[in-house]
Amino acid sequence: EDPQHDVTIAKAFAASKFEVTFDDWDACVSHGDCDPHISDGGFGRGDQPVINVTWQDARRYVTWLSAATGEPYRLLSEAEYEYAARAGTQTAYPWGNEIGTGNANCIGCGGRWNGKQPAPVGSFPPNRFGLYDMNGNVWEWVEDCAHGSYQGAASDGSPWATGGNCDSRVARGGTWNVLPASVRSGSRLLITSGSVYFNLGFRVGRSLIR
């Protein structure tokens, strides 16, 4: 997470209100564009966040969504994700510096799920930007290649897609089976892009063309 650096988001963008769900994924499957064999890990489908998807799976979904809607959907950059997660705050979490109770899904976060499994999207309060589960529930793939620090990172919010290790990518947001420290707005994880995990999904972003 170091060194801390200033970022000015250069281009307007939107982030999806919720994580991509199994309902969303299965819509792509029905059109023949996404893998029909993605496992829900026994947690259920419907409005559960899609899990067990690789970074390449996530990219395939946004490609399909863009073609289906005519809109420029994509994965968020790491900087965009943190900007959207913080929602104008500088505290550890968008609601403050303490995890509190019932604000997110993680081990020790309190509430019905409390580290037991992913929760249906939108089960916790949104942040100030109206976005749900930016902190906790499932890790979320972003576009950037893996870099061990922010040394040399772009300052305009664009994806960091050069240098580093592009066989691995970044995931943000934390997940249901980690401690509160890992669901902070600044927390990041580097994962091999072909990996699948029962606590790893994604959400979509969209460039706003003016």
C-alpha positions as CSV (number, residue, x, y, z in Angstrom):
1,E,0.0,0.0,0.0
2,D,3.1,2.3,-0.1
3,P,4.2,4.8,-0.9
4,Q,1.1,6.9,-0.5
5,H,0.6,9.1,-3.6
6,D,-1.8,11.6,-5.0
7,V,-4.1,10.5,-7.7
8,T,-6.4,12.8,-9.7
9,I,-9.0,10.8,-11.7
10,A,-8.6,12.1,-15.2
11,K,-11.6,10.6,-16.9
12,A,-15.2,10.3,-15.7
13,F,-16.3,6.8,-14.9
14,A,-19.1,4.8,-13.3
15,A,-18.9,1.8,-11.0
16,S,-21.7,-0.8,-10.8
17,K,-23.9,-0.4,-7.7
18,F,-23.5,-4.1,-6.8
19,E,-20.9,-6.9,-7.4
20,V,-21.7,-9.0,-10.5
21,T,-24.2,-11.7,-9.4
22,F,-24.8,-15.2,-10.5
23,D,-28.0,-13.9,-12.2
24,D,-25.8,-11.5,-14.2
25,W,-23.3,-14.2,-15.0
26,D,-26.0,-16.7,-16.1
27,A,-27.4,-14.1,-18.5
28,C,-24.0,-14.1,-20.2
29,V,-24.0,-17.9,-20.1
30,S,-27.4,-18.0,-21.8
31,H,-26.0,-16.0,-24.7
32,G,-23.1,-18.4,-25.0
33,D,-20.4,-15.9,-24.1
34,C,-19.5,-17.0,-20.5
35,D,-18.4,-20.3,-18.9
36,P,-21.5,-22.3,-17.9
37,H,-19.5,-24.4,-15.4
38,I,-18.7,-21.7,-12.8
39,S,-19.4,-23.1,-9.3
40,D,-21.3,-21.3,-6.7
41,G,-19.3,-23.2,-4.0
42,G,-22.6,-24.3,-2.4
43,F,-23.6,-20.8,-1.4
44,G,-26.3,-20.5,-4.0
45,R,-26.8,-18.4,-7.2
46,G,-29.4,-15.7,-7.9
47,D,-28.3,-12.5,-6.2
48,Q,-25.2,-14.0,-4.6
49,P,-22.0,-12.5,-6.0
50,V,-20.4,-14.6,-8.7
51,I,-17.3,-16.3,-7.4
52,N,-14.7,-18.8,-8.7
53,V,-14.0,-16.7,-11.8
54,T,-10.6,-15.9,-13.2
55,W,-9.5,-12.5,-14.2
56,Q,-9.9,-13.7,-17.8
57,D,-13.5,-14.8,-17.0
58,A,-14.2,-11.3,-15.7
59,R,-12.7,-9.7,-18.8
60,R,-14.9,-12.0,-21.0
61,Y,-18.0,-10.9,-19.1
62,V,-17.3,-7.2,-19.6
63,T,-16.6,-7.8,-23.3
64,W,-20.0,-9.5,-23.6
65,L,-21.8,-6.8,-21.6
66,S,-20.3,-4.1,-23.8
67,A,-21.4,-5.8,-27.0
68,A,-24.8,-6.5,-25.6
69,T,-25.5,-2.9,-24.5
70,G,-23.3,-0.8,-26.8
71,E,-21.7,0.8,-23.7
72,P,-18.0,0.8,-22.9
73,Y,-18.1,-1.6,-19.9
74,R,-14.8,-2.7,-18.4
75,L,-13.1,-3.6,-15.1
76,L,-12.2,-0.8,-12.8
77,S,-8.6,0.3,-12.4
78,E,-7.2,-0.1,-8.9
79,A,-7.2,3.6,-8.4
80,E,-10.8,3.9,-9.5
81,Y,-11.8,1.1,-7.1
82,E,-10.2,2.8,-4.1
83,Y,-11.7,6.2,-5.1
84,A,-15.2,4.6,-5.3
85,A,-14.7,2.6,-2.1
86,R,-13.6,5.6,-0.1
87,A,-16.5,7.7,-1.4
88,G,-14.8,10.9,-0.3
89,T,-13.4,9.7,3.0
90,Q,-9.9,9.3,4.3
91,T,-10.7,6.9,7.1
92,A,-9.9,3.2,7.2
93,Y,-13.4,2.3,6.1
94,P,-16.0,4.6,4.4
95,W,-18.0,4.7,7.6
96,G,-15.0,5.5,10.0
97,N,-11.9,4.1,11.5
98,E,-13.5,1.2,13.4
99,I,-15.1,-1.8,11.8
100,G,-18.3,-1.4,13.9
101,T,-21.1,-3.9,13.6
102,G,-23.2,-4.7,10.6
103,N,-21.3,-2.5,8.1
104,A,-19.7,-5.2,6.0
105,N,-19.2,-9.0,5.7
106,C,-16.0,-10.2,7.2
107,I,-14.8,-12.2,10.2
108,G,-15.7,-10.1,13.2
109,C,-17.9,-7.6,11.2
110,G,-21.1,-8.7,13.0
111,G,-24.4,-9.4,11.5
112,R,-26.1,-12.5,10.0
113,W,-23.2,-13.7,7.9
114,N,-20.2,-12.6,10.0
115,G,-17.5,-14.5,8.1
116,K,-19.7,-17.6,7.3
117,Q,-20.2,-17.1,3.6
118,P,-20.8,-14.4,0.9
119,A,-24.0,-12.4,1.5
120,P,-26.5,-11.6,-1.3
121,V,-25.4,-8.3,-2.8
122,G,-26.8,-5.2,-1.2
123,S,-27.2,-6.8,2.3
124,F,-25.2,-4.0,4.0
125,P,-25.6,-0.3,3.8
126,P,-24.1,1.5,0.8
127,N,-21.3,4.0,1.0
128,R,-21.8,7.7,0.3
129,F,-21.6,7.1,-3.4
130,G,-24.5,4.6,-3.2
131,L,-22.2,1.6,-3.9
132,Y,-22.6,-1.7,-2.0
133,D,-20.1,-4.2,-0.7
134,M,-17.0,-2.2,-1.8
135,N,-15.6,-3.3,1.5
136,G,-16.0,-7.0,2.4
137,N,-18.2,-9.8,0.9
138,V,-15.9,-10.9,-1.9
139,W,-12.5,-9.8,-3.3
140,E,-13.0,-8.0,-6.7
141,W,-10.7,-8.3,-9.7
142,V,-9.5,-5.0,-11.2
143,E,-7.6,-4.4,-14.4
144,D,-4.1,-3.6,-13.1
145,C,-1.1,-5.9,-13.4
146,A,0.4,-6.9,-10.0
147,H,3.0,-4.5,-8.6
148,G,4.5,-4.9,-5.2
149,S,4.3,-1.3,-4.3
150,Y,2.9,2.0,-5.7
151,Q,6.4,3.1,-6.7
152,G,6.0,4.4,-10.3
153,A,2.2,4.1,-10.3
154,A,0.2,6.4,-12.6
155,S,-1.3,9.5,-11.0
156,D,-4.3,9.8,-13.3
157,G,-6.3,6.8,-12.2
158,S,-5.6,4.7,-15.3
159,P,-4.9,1.0,-15.0
160,W,-1.3,0.1,-14.4
161,A,-0.9,-2.3,-17.2
162,T,2.9,-2.2,-17.8
163,G,5.8,-3.5,-15.8
164,G,5.3,-5.5,-12.7
165,N,3.9,-9.0,-13.2
166,C,1.0,-9.1,-15.6
167,D,0.5,-12.9,-15.1
168,S,-0.9,-11.7,-11.8
169,R,-3.6,-9.1,-11.2
170,V,-4.9,-7.0,-8.3
171,A,-8.0,-7.7,-6.3
172,R,-9.6,-5.1,-4.0
173,G,-12.2,-4.7,-1.3
174,G,-11.6,-7.7,1.0
175,T,-13.9,-10.6,1.6
176,W,-16.2,-12.5,3.9
177,N,-13.5,-14.8,5.4
178,V,-10.8,-12.3,6.4
179,L,-10.3,-10.1,9.4
180,P,-11.3,-6.4,9.4
181,A,-7.8,-5.1,8.5
182,S,-8.2,-6.7,5.1
183,V,-11.4,-5.0,4.2
184,R,-10.0,-1.4,4.7
185,S,-10.4,0.8,1.7
186,G,-6.7,0.8,1.1
187,S,-6.2,-3.0,1.3
188,R,-5.0,-4.8,-1.8
189,L,-4.2,-8.4,-2.9
190,L,-2.1,-9.7,-5.7
191,I,-3.4,-13.0,-7.3
192,T,-2.4,-15.1,-10.3
193,S,-4.8,-14.1,-13.1
194,G,-5.9,-17.7,-13.8
195,S,-6.8,-18.4,-10.1
196,V,-10.3,-19.2,-8.9
197,Y,-11.4,-18.8,-5.3
198,F,-14.7,-19.1,-3.4
199,N,-14.2,-15.5,-2.2
200,L,-13.2,-13.8,-5.4
201,G,-15.5,-12.1,-7.9
202,F,-15.7,-8.7,-9.6
203,R,-17.9,-5.7,-10.4
204,V,-18.0,-3.7,-13.6
205,G,-17.0,-0.1,-14.5
206,R,-18.0,2.0,-17.4
207,S,-16.2,4.9,-19.1
208,L,-18.5,7.9,-19.3
209,I,-18.0,9.4,-22.8
210,R,-18.8,13.1,-22.9
